Amino acid sequence: MWHPDPSSTAVLDLRGITPRPERVISALDLVLTPGLETLAVDWGDSFPWTVEPRIASPHAFPDEMVVQVAARCASAGVDLLSVWRGVLPGAYSGLSGYSHLERCARAERDLDRWQNALSKLLSDLIDDVMALAPTIRGLIVVESPLRVGTAVVRRILGHLITDRGMEAHSAGPEDGSAGVPGAGDLFGESAGPGDSMEARIGTEPDERFTEIARRAAAWVTESWSSVGLFHAEICRMSGGAIPEQRLVDLRRAVAGEIRRGRDLMREMETLFSGRSADGAVSARFQPVFNALGEQYSMLRGRAGSLRQSR
C-alpha cells in the first residue's frame, strides 16, 4: 500500500474562507515546488457537490477550478489527495434525510438498516470528486474525538476507494496540517479570527467568548463569499449579461460586510477589555480587513470602468 511521505507532502487548507478561484490557483503555484510529491487539498464546505441538487451552493468553487487543480498537480507529477472530515460534507448534514444517516453513523446504531443507504451516498460523493479530478490518488479521512462515527465512515470509504483503484488513509485531527501552510497563511488571511482567541489572549472559557468566536468565524466566511459573488458578477458584466443594479447591490453588500466586521471587532475589544494586551483583537482582525479592503477597492474600480465603457 502506498503511503505519502510527510517530508514531501503539503496541505492546501481552504476551510473557513471562500477566496477567488484565481487566488487558489496562485496559492497552488506557490505550493507546487520542486521536491513536492503529494498535495492534500481540504476543500472545506466549498467543494461543488452535485449529488443533491438542493445543496448547490452559490459559494462553492467552480467545477473548472477543481479540474485545474487536478490538472496542474498531474502536470507537475504531484499525487493529489482530497481531505475528508467527519461523516458527511457539512452541506449534507443540514438536510433531514442525510442528517439522519449521519446521526446513525455517529451513534453506530441501526447500521444494518441504514448502511446500504450510507454506502450509496458516500459512493456517489466519491464519484463527484473523481469526475472533476480523475487523476486523484486517494482520500485522507481525518478523525477527531469530537466526531464519533468516523470509524464507520472510514471502513465504508476504504472499500469504496480501493474498489476504484485509489488509496484510503486516516489521520488524527492534527495530522496532515501541522507545520504545513494553510489557506490563511497563503492568502494572508485568518481562517477564523476568533477560533483560538481565548487561548491567544489567556482568558478563561466563557459562553460569551465562544459565541463571539463563532460569529467572527462566520463573518470571515460570509464576507469573502460576498467578495467572490461581486467578482463573479463583474466577470459576467464584461459580457453585458447582468443589470447594473445587481452590481450596485453586490458592492453595497461587500461594504456592509466590512462595516459589520468593524462593529464585531469593537464588540470583541469591549468584551476582552482589561483581560488582554492592548491591540490583541485588532492584530487578529487587521490582516482580514486589509485583504477585504484591497479586494473591495479593486473590484469597485473595475465595476466603475465597465460602467463607463458600456
Residue pairs with C-beta under 8 A, 6 or more apart in sequence:
1 167
2 137
2 138
2 167
3 169
4 37
4 38
4 40
4 79
4 81
4 169
5 37
5 38
8 35
8 36
8 37
8 38
9 36
9 37
9 38
9 39
9 40
9 176
9 180
10 31
10 36
10 38
10 39
10 40
10 180
10 181
11 39
11 40
11 41
11 42
11 83
11 176
11 177
11 180
11 181
11 182
12 24
12 27
12 28
12 31
12 39
12 40
12 41
12 42
12 182
12 183
12 186
13 42
13 44
13 177
13 180
13 182
13 183
13 184
13 191
14 24
14 41
14 42
14 43
14 44
14 46
14 61
14 183
15 42
15 44
15 45
15 182
15 183
15 191
16 44
16 183
16 184
16 191
16 192
16 217
16 220
16 221
17 183
17 184
17 187
17 189
17 191
17 220
17 221
17 224
18 46
18 59
18 61
18 221
18 224
18 225
18 228
19 27
19 183
19 187
19 189
19 224
19 228
20 227
20 228
20 231
20 295
21 61
21 62
21 64
21 65
23 187
24 61
24 65
24 69
25 65
25 68
25 69
25 72
27 183
27 186
27 187
28 69
28 72
29 72
30 186
31 39
31 181
31 186
32 39
32 72
32 73
32 76
32 78
36 76
36 78
37 78
37 79
38 78
38 79
38 80
38 81
38 137
39 73
39 78
39 79
39 80
39 81
40 81
40 82
40 83
40 140
40 176
41 69
41 80
41 81
41 82
41 83
42 83
42 85
42 177
43 61
43 66
43 82
43 83
44 90
45 57
45 89
45 90
45 91
46 57
46 59
46 60
46 61
47 60
47 61
47 66
47 89
47 128
47 129
48 57
48 60
48 61
48 62
48 63
48 66
48 132
49 55
49 60
49 89
49 91
49 92
49 125
49 128
50 56
50 128
51 121
51 124
51 125
51 128
52 92
52 95
52 98
54 95
55 91
55 92
55 95
57 91
58 225
58 229
59 221
59 225
59 228
59 229
63 132
66 132
66 133
67 132
67 133
69 80
69 133
70 80
70 132
70 133
70 134
70 135
70 136
71 135
73 79
73 80
73 135
74 80
74 135
79 137
80 133
80 135
80 136
80 137
81 136
81 137
81 138
81 139
81 140
81 167
81 169
82 129
82 133
82 136
82 138
82 139
82 140
83 139
83 140
83 142
83 176
84 139
84 140
84 141
84 142
84 153
84 157
85 142
85 144
85 147
86 142
86 144
86 147
86 150
86 153
87 93
87 101
87 102
87 105
87 106
87 147
87 149
87 150
87 152
87 153
88 98
88 101
88 102
88 121
88 125
89 125
92 98
92 99
92 102
92 121
93 99
93 102
98 121
100 114
101 114
101 117
101 118
101 121
102 149
104 110
104 111
104 113
104 114
104 118
105 111
105 114
105 118
105 149
105 152
105 153
106 147
106 148
106 149
107 148
107 149
108 148
108 149
108 152
111 152
115 156
118 152
118 153
118 156
119 156
119 160
122 153
122 156
122 157
122 160
123 160
126 139
126 157
126 160
126 161
126 164
129 136
129 139
130 136
130 164
136 166
137 166
137 167
138 161
138 166
138 167
138 168
138 169
139 157
139 161
139 166
139 167
139 168
139 169
140 169
140 170
140 171
140 176
141 150
141 153
141 154
141 157
141 168
141 169
141 170
141 171
142 150
142 170
142 171
142 172
142 173
142 175
142 176
143 150
143 151
143 154
143 170
143 171
143 172
143 173
144 150
144 172
144 173
145 173
146 173
154 168
154 170
157 168
158 168
161 167
161 168
162 168
182 191
183 189
183 191
184 190
184 191
187 291
188 287
188 290
188 291
189 220
189 224
189 287
189 288
189 291
190 220
190 284
190 285
190 287
190 288
191 217
191 220
192 213
192 216
192 217
192 220
193 216
193 217
193 220
193 284
193 285
193 288
194 209
194 212
194 213
194 214
194 215
194 216
194 217
194 268
194 284
195 213
195 216
195 217
197 203
197 209
197 212
197 213
197 216
197 268
197 272
197 281
197 284
198 204
198 205
198 206
198 209
198 213
200 280
200 284
201 272
201 275
201 276
201 277
201 280
201 281
202 275
202 276
203 209
203 272
203 275
203 276
208 271
209 271
212 264
212 267
212 268
212 271
215 264
216 264
216 268
219 257
219 260
219 261
219 264
220 288
222 257
223 254
223 257
223 258
223 260
223 261
223 288
223 292
224 292
226 250
226 253
226 254
226 257
227 254
227 292
227 295
227 296
227 299
229 250
229 253
230 247
230 250
230 251
230 253
230 254
230 299
231 295
231 299
233 242
233 246
233 247
233 250
234 247
234 299
234 302
234 303
234 306
236 242
237 244
237 247
237 303
237 306
238 306
240 310
244 307
244 310
247 303
247 307
251 299
251 300
251 303
254 292
254 295
254 296
254 299
255 296
257 292
258 289
258 292
258 293
258 296
261 285
261 288
261 289
261 292
262 289
265 281
265 282
265 285
268 281
268 285
269 281
269 282
272 280
272 281
